[in-house]
Amino acid sequence: MSRYDLLVRGGTLVVPYVGTLRADLAVADGRVAAIAAEIPASEAASVVDATGRLVFPGAVDAHFHLGIYRPLAVDAIEETRSSLVGGATTVLSYFRTGQHYLNKTGPYVSILPEVLDAVGGHAWTDYGFHLAPMDTAQVHEIPALVGEHGVSSFKYYMFYKGFNLSADSRDAKAFTMSDEYDLGHLYQLMEAVSAAGAGADRRISLSLHCEQAELMRLFIDRVRAAGDPQTLKAYSDARPPLTERVAIGEATTLARATGCAVNLLHLSSGEALAAAREARLAMPELDMRFEVTLHHLCLNHDDLDGLGGLGGKVNPPIRGHADTEALWAGVLDGTVNWVASDHACCLEQEKGDQLWPALPGFGGTALLYPILLSEGMHKRGLSPTRVAELASANPARAYGLDGRKGNLLVGYDADLTIVDPDLEQEVTTGLLLSGQDHCPFEGRKVRGWPVATIVRGHLAYEDGKVLGTPQGRFLSR
């Protein structure tokens, strides 16, 4: 009988917070069992050659939307398959009641098992859920969700108090199926999250989508009154960075008052990043962490509008080139804690040719490591270690997975991706193995791609193909 189940030989291991080292890595019972300069191939049941390649911890794609526009089971199998292409071995998906997803409301104690039943057996990656308490009754469920159901992170969407998801309706209550979804609701939600985190052995946090609804109303009305252009630039003008800045101010003020740990999601602009920095400086006692997405780092509305179509509609909107460079500066100087995809499979038929009813969101999980390597490491000098921290270790630490996910150390789950740092490919929709039929990154040349992705010791993806059957498990955090 072999000592190890799997041996990854000849590669350069990228170890977050430590650095890179040329070493072999052995796996037993789904976990990293040994790291050494050389481990004999005879000691392993199977061997993967990583000579000349970088071995990263599997990415923890911490911002995902399973089942937002399609059935949960369909999204689970097709979109976590796409995650393997980008080197992600864990996805943390947002879920809420109201319109979209299951299109209903009720207690999470009964709805969460329904969600888990739908996803179970269909995911290629391990997975967890962030939950959004949409009414007071759901806020009261937070202690049980933390203590009994393994949910350690929650969400509040600041613009939902005035708009639906597409921002083409102001009937917010019908959309959220809730009572008062306002700053009072946010305050009581923060109180509950803070109380759940007091004395806990893990971080309990609230994630925030920061756009201010009253200002959105004004700017949307102005854009529509000025001729209502059907462009992504118009969408950005209608939800400008000022709405992010004001919402960040509101949210962090309430977080300080309640002592709630917060995550500011998908900062989309230089102004939003500046507001986040100012809050961190003004409130050093507050645990706040910052996320940016691949699309806000790499796409701009001028380029996408030149190609035509509304495939790039997303919330918050795609901004201009100056904003992408400001966000990269935040990645390079350490302000940004992690990068995620905000993956939401949205078919072209749901976009159409009318700006306001077009559904927001698109896929990107297959580009998580590739974009960070191509645009970050090769183009801007980001170290491989920092790439691993942004894609894997930092979100794992933020969301209750440290010790299991996010690193290559002995005892961690054997989640890893083997990357050819010099492999250059042009992004095509088919290459990403998603159920989505379009891609805003289409045509971009990207250098640095996973050639194999391993989930808890199982080789799940190699040379452009998924292997075996879905092995993903629910992560109680």
C-alpha positions in Angstrom: 0.0 0.0 0.0 1.3 3.5 -0.9 2.2 5.9 1.8 0.5 8.8 0.0 -2.5 9.0 -2.3 -1.1 11.7 -4.5 2.3 13.3 -5.1 2.9 16.7 -6.8 6.5 16.7 -7.9 8.9 19.2 -9.2 6.9 22.4 -8.7 7.5 25.7 -6.9 5.1 25.9 -4.0 3.6 29.3 -3.3 3.0 29.5 0.4 0.9 32.5 1.6 2.7 34.8 4.2 5.9 32.7 3.7 7.1 32.8 0.1 8.0 30.4 -2.7 10.0 27.2 -2.4 11.0 24.4 -4.7 9.5 21.3 -3.1 7.4 18.2 -3.6 4.0 18.0 -1.9 2.3 14.7 -0.8 -1.4 14.1 -0.1 -3.0 11.6 2.2 -6.7 11.3 3.1 -7.5 14.6 1.3 -5.0 16.7 3.2 -1.5 17.9 2.7 0.6 15.2 4.4 4.2 16.1 3.6 6.4 18.8 2.0 10.0 18.0 1.3 12.8 18.8 -1.2 12.2 15.4 -2.8 9.6 12.7 -2.1 10.1 9.4 -4.0 7.4 8.7 -6.6 7.2 5.1 -5.4 5.6 6.3 -2.1 2.5 7.6 -3.9 -0.4 5.9 -5.6 -0.4 8.6 -8.3 2.0 11.4 -9.4 1.4 14.8 -11.0 4.4 16.4 -12.6 4.6 20.1 -11.8 8.1 20.7 -13.1 8.6 24.3 -14.2 5.2 25.3 -12.8 3.9 27.2 -9.8 1.7 25.4 -7.2 -0.8 27.7 -5.6 -3.3 27.0 -2.9 -6.8 26.5 -4.4 -8.5 29.9 -4.7 -11.3 30.7 -2.3 -13.7 32.6 -4.5 -15.4 34.5 -1.7 -18.1 36.3 -3.8 -20.3 34.1 -5.9 -24.0 33.8 -6.8 -25.3 30.3 -7.2 -28.9 30.1 -8.4 -29.6 33.8 -8.8 -31.0 33.4 -12.3 -31.1 29.7 -12.8 -31.9 26.7 -10.7 -29.4 26.1 -7.9 -28.5 22.6 -9.1 -27.8 23.7 -12.6 -25.7 26.6 -11.5 -23.8 24.4 -9.0 -22.7 21.9 -11.6 -21.9 24.3 -14.4 -20.5 27.3 -12.5 -18.3 25.5 -10.0 -17.0 23.5 -13.0 -15.9 26.9 -14.4 -14.3 27.7 -11.0 -11.8 24.8 -11.6 -10.6 26.5 -14.8 -9.5 29.5 -12.7 -7.9 27.4 -9.9 -10.7 27.9 -7.4 -11.4 25.0 -5.1 -13.9 26.7 -2.8 -16.7 29.1 -3.5 -18.7 31.1 -1.0 -22.0 32.0 -2.5 -24.4 34.7 -1.4 -28.0 33.8 -0.9 -31.1 35.8 0.1 -34.8 35.6 0.1 -37.0 37.7 -2.1 -37.1 37.9 -5.9 -34.6 35.8 -7.8 -33.0 32.8 -6.2 -36.0 30.8 -4.9 -38.4 33.7 -5.3 -39.9 33.4 -1.8 -39.4 34.5 1.8 -39.5 32.7 5.1 -37.2 31.5 7.9 -33.8 30.4 7.0 -34.1 27.5 9.3 -36.4 25.9 6.7 -35.0 27.6 3.5 -31.3 26.9 4.1 -31.8 23.1 4.1 -33.7 23.4 0.8 -30.7 25.3 -0.7 -28.2 22.7 0.6 -30.4 19.8 -0.8 -30.4 21.5 -4.2 -26.7 22.0 -4.4 -25.6 18.8 -2.7 -23.9 16.3 -5.1 -23.7 18.9 -7.9 -20.7 21.1 -6.9 -17.2 20.4 -8.3 -15.7 22.7 -5.5 -16.3 22.9 -1.8 -18.9 25.6 -1.0 -20.4 27.7 1.7 -23.1 30.3 1.9 -23.3 33.9 3.1 -26.9 34.7 4.1 -28.7 38.1 3.9 -31.3 38.6 6.7 -34.0 40.6 4.8 -36.5 41.1 7.6 -36.5 41.3 11.4 -37.5 37.7 11.9 -34.4 36.5 9.9 -32.2 38.8 12.0 -33.4 37.0 15.0 -32.2 33.7 13.4 -28.5 34.8 13.4 -27.5 33.1 16.7 -28.9 29.7 15.4 -27.4 30.2 11.9 -24.0 30.8 13.5 -24.2 28.2 16.2 -26.1 25.4 14.6 -25.8 25.8 10.8 -22.2 26.9 10.3 -22.9 30.3 8.7 -20.3 32.9 9.8 -21.0 35.7 7.4 -24.0 37.8 6.4 -24.9 40.5 4.0 -26.8 43.8 3.6 -27.5 45.4 0.2 -27.7 49.1 0.8 -29.5 50.1 -2.4 -32.3 47.6 -1.9 -34.1 50.0 0.3 -35.0 52.0 -2.8 -34.6 49.8 -5.9 -34.8 46.3 -7.2 -31.8 44.4 -8.6 -31.9 45.9 -12.1 -32.7 49.4 -10.8 -35.7 49.6 -13.1 -38.3 49.5 -10.3 -38.5 51.4 -7.0 -41.0 48.9 -5.5 -38.4 47.7 -3.1 -40.7 46.0 -0.7 -42.2 43.7 -3.4 -38.6 42.9 -4.5 -37.2 42.2 -1.0 -40.4 40.6 0.4 -39.4 42.2 3.7 -40.6 44.8 6.2 -38.4 47.8 6.6 -35.2 47.4 4.8 -33.5 50.6 5.8 -30.7 51.9 8.0 -32.7 50.9 11.0 -32.7 47.3 9.7 -29.0 47.6 9.0 -28.3 48.8 12.6 -30.2 45.9 14.2 -28.5 43.5 11.8 -25.1 44.8 12.8 -26.1 44.5 16.5 -26.9 40.9 16.0 -23.8 40.0 14.0 -21.6 41.8 16.6 -23.3 39.9 19.4 -22.8 36.6 17.6 -19.1 37.4 17.2 -18.5 38.4 20.8 -16.3 35.7 22.3 -16.6 33.4 19.2 -13.7 31.3 18.1 -14.0 32.5 14.5 -14.7 35.8 12.8 -18.4 36.6 12.4 -18.9 39.4 9.9 -21.3 41.4 7.8 -20.6 42.1 4.1 -21.9 45.2 2.5 -22.9 46.3 -1.0 -22.3 50.0 -0.7 -24.5 52.2 -2.9 -26.7 54.9 -1.5 -30.3 54.6 -2.8 -31.5 58.2 -2.4 -28.6 59.5 -4.5 -29.1 56.7 -7.0 -32.7 57.9 -7.5 -31.5 61.4 -8.3 -28.8 60.4 -10.7 -30.9 57.8 -12.5 -33.6 60.3 -13.1 -31.1 62.8 -14.5 -29.5 60.2 -16.9 -32.9 59.1 -18.1 -34.1 62.7 -18.6 -31.0 63.5 -20.6 -31.9 61.1 -23.4 -31.6 57.8 -21.6 -28.6 56.4 -23.5 -28.4 52.6 -23.5 -24.7 52.3 -22.6 -22.6 51.1 -19.7 -21.2 54.6 -19.2 -24.7 55.8 -18.7 -25.3 53.1 -16.1 -22.1 54.3 -14.3 -23.2 57.9 -14.5 -26.6 56.9 -13.0 -24.9 55.1 -10.1 -21.7 57.2 -9.7 -18.9 56.7 -7.2 -20.4 59.3 -4.9 -23.1 56.8 -4.1 -20.4 54.4 -3.0 -18.6 57.0 -0.9 -21.8 58.1 1.0 -22.9 54.5 1.6 -19.4 53.6 2.9 -19.7 56.5 5.3 -23.1 55.4 6.5 -22.1 51.7 6.9 -18.8 52.2 8.7 -20.4 54.8 11.1 -23.0 52.2 12.1 -20.3 49.5 12.3 -18.3 51.5 14.7 -21.4 52.2 16.8 -22.2 48.5 17.0 -18.7 47.0 17.0 -19.6 44.9 13.9 -16.8 43.4 11.8 -17.5 44.4 8.2 -16.4 43.5 4.6 -16.8 46.3 2.0 -17.6 44.3 -1.2 -16.6 45.0 -4.8 -15.2 48.5 -4.4 -15.5 49.7 -7.9 -13.9 53.1 -8.1 -11.0 55.2 -6.9 -13.4 57.3 -4.8 -14.8 54.2 -3.1 -11.4 52.9 -2.3 -10.4 56.3 -0.9 -13.5 56.3 1.3 -12.6 52.9 2.6 -9.1 53.9 3.4 -10.4 57.0 5.2 -12.7 54.9 7.3 -9.9 52.5 8.2 -7.7 55.3 9.3 -10.5 57.0 11.3 -11.6 53.8 13.0 -8.5 51.7 13.6 -10.3 49.7 16.3 -12.9 48.4 13.8 -12.3 45.1 11.9 -13.0 46.1 8.3 -11.8 44.3 5.2 -11.9 45.3 1.5 -12.7 43.4 -1.6 -12.4 44.2 -5.3 -13.5 42.1 -8.3 -11.7 41.0 -11.4 -14.1 43.0 -13.6 -13.6 46.3 -11.7 -9.9 45.8 -11.9 -9.8 45.0 -15.6 -12.8 46.3 -17.6 -13.9 49.8 -18.3 -17.1 51.1 -19.8 -15.5 52.9 -22.8 -13.9 49.7 -24.2 -17.1 47.6 -23.6 -19.4 50.3 -25.1 -17.1 50.3 -28.1 -18.0 46.6 -28.6 -21.7 47.2 -28.1 -24.2 45.3 -26.0 -25.1 45.3 -22.4 -23.3 42.1 -21.3 -21.1 44.1 -18.9 -24.0 45.5 -16.8 -23.2 44.7 -13.2 -23.7 46.3 -9.8 -21.8 48.4 -8.9 -21.2 49.5 -12.5 -18.1 49.1 -14.6 -16.2 52.4 -14.3 -13.6 54.2 -16.3 -9.9 53.4 -16.9 -8.7 55.7 -14.1 -10.7 53.7 -11.6 -9.2 50.4 -12.7 -5.7 51.8 -12.2 -6.7 53.2 -8.8 -8.0 49.8 -7.7 -4.8 48.1 -8.9 -2.9 50.6 -6.8 -4.9 49.5 -3.8 -4.1 45.9 -4.6 -0.4 46.7 -4.9 -0.1 48.8 -1.7 -1.9 46.3 0.5 -5.1 48.3 1.0 -7.2 45.6 -0.7 -7.6 42.3 1.2 -8.8 40.0 -1.4 -10.0 39.7 -5.0 -13.1 37.8 -6.0 -15.2 37.2 -9.1 -18.7 38.1 -8.1 -19.7 35.3 -10.4 -23.3 35.3 -11.5 -24.2 33.3 -14.6 -26.5 35.5 -16.6 -27.5 34.5 -20.1 -27.5 36.9 -23.1 -31.3 36.7 -23.4 -31.5 38.2 -19.9 -29.4 41.2 -21.0 -31.3 42.2 -24.1 -30.8 45.7 -25.6 -32.5 47.9 -23.1 -30.3 49.1 -20.2 -32.7 49.3 -17.3 -34.5 45.9 -17.5 -31.2 44.1 -18.3 -30.3 41.8 -15.5 -26.9 42.6 -13.9 -24.0 40.3 -13.5 -21.9 37.8 -15.4 -19.4 35.0 -14.8 -15.7 35.4 -14.1 -14.6 32.7 -11.6 -12.6 30.9 -14.4 -10.3 34.0 -14.6 -9.5 34.4 -10.9 -5.9 33.2 -10.9 -5.3 33.9 -14.6 -6.2 37.7 -14.3 -4.2 38.1 -11.1 -1.2 36.4 -12.7 -1.4 38.2 -16.0 -2.4 41.7 -15.0 -1.0 41.5 -11.5 2.2 39.4 -11.5 3.4 39.8 -15.1 2.2 43.3 -15.8 2.5 45.0 -12.4 5.1 43.0 -10.5 2.7 41.5 -7.9 4.6 38.7 -6.2 3.2 35.1 -6.5 2.9 35.1 -2.7 0.7 38.1 -2.7 -1.4 36.6 -5.5 -2.0 33.6 -3.3 -3.0 35.7 -0.4 -5.4 37.8 -2.5 -7.0 34.8 -4.1 -7.0 32.2 -1.3 -5.4 32.8 2.1 -7.0 36.2 3.0 -10.6 35.3 2.1 -10.1 32.0 3.9 -9.1 33.8 7.1 -11.9 36.4 6.8 -14.6 33.8 6.4 -13.8 31.1 9.0 -11.8 28.7 6.8 -8.3 29.2 8.1 -6.7 25.9 9.1 -8.6 24.1 6.4 -8.5 26.3 3.3 -6.2 28.9 1.8 -2.7 27.4 2.3 -0.4 24.6 1.4 0.8 23.8 4.9 0.7 20.3 6.3 -2.8 19.5 7.7 -4.7 21.8 5.4 -7.1 20.4 2.8 -5.2 19.3 -0.3 -6.8 22.1 -2.4 -4.3 23.4 -5.0 -3.9 24.5 -8.5 -0.9 23.9 -10.7 -0.2 26.9 -12.9 1.9 27.3 -16.1 2.9 31.0 -15.5 3.9 31.5 -19.2 0.9 29.8 -20.8 -0.9 32.5 -22.8 -4.4 32.0 -24.0 -7.1 34.3 -25.5 -10.3 34.3 -23.4 -13.2 32.7 -25.2 -16.6 31.8 -23.8 -16.0 28.2 -24.5 -12.7 28.1 -22.7 -14.3 29.0 -19.4 -16.6 25.9 -19.1 -19.4 28.0 -17.7 -23.1 27.7 -18.6 -23.0 31.4 -19.7 -23.2 32.1 -23.4 -21.1 35.3 -23.4 -18.2 36.9 -21.6 -17.2 40.5 -21.2 -13.5 39.4 -21.1 -13.8 37.8 -24.6 -10.7 38.4 -26.7 -8.4 39.4 -23.9 -5.0 37.7 -24.0 -4.1 36.3 -20.6 -0.7 34.9 -19.5 -0.7 32.4 -16.7 -3.3 29.6 -16.5 -4.0 26.6 -14.3 -3.3 23.4 -16.0 -4.5 21.2 -13.2 -6.8 21.8 -10.2 -7.0 19.4 -7.2 -9.9 19.4 -4.7 -9.1 17.7 -1.4 -6.6 15.4 -3.1 -8.9 14.6 -6.1 -7.6 15.7 -9.5 -10.7 17.5 -10.8 -9.4 19.4 -13.7 -6.5 18.9 -16.1 -5.5 20.4 -19.5 -8.9 22.0 -20.1 -11.1 19.1 -19.0 -13.0 18.2 -15.8 -12.3 14.7 -14.5 -14.5 12.3 -12.6 -17.6 13.4 -10.8 -18.4 16.4 -8.6 -16.8 16.0 -5.2 -17.7 19.3 -3.5 -18.8 19.4 0.1 -20.7 22.0 2.2 -18.4 23.9 4.5 -19.7 24.6 8.0 -17.8 27.7 9.1 
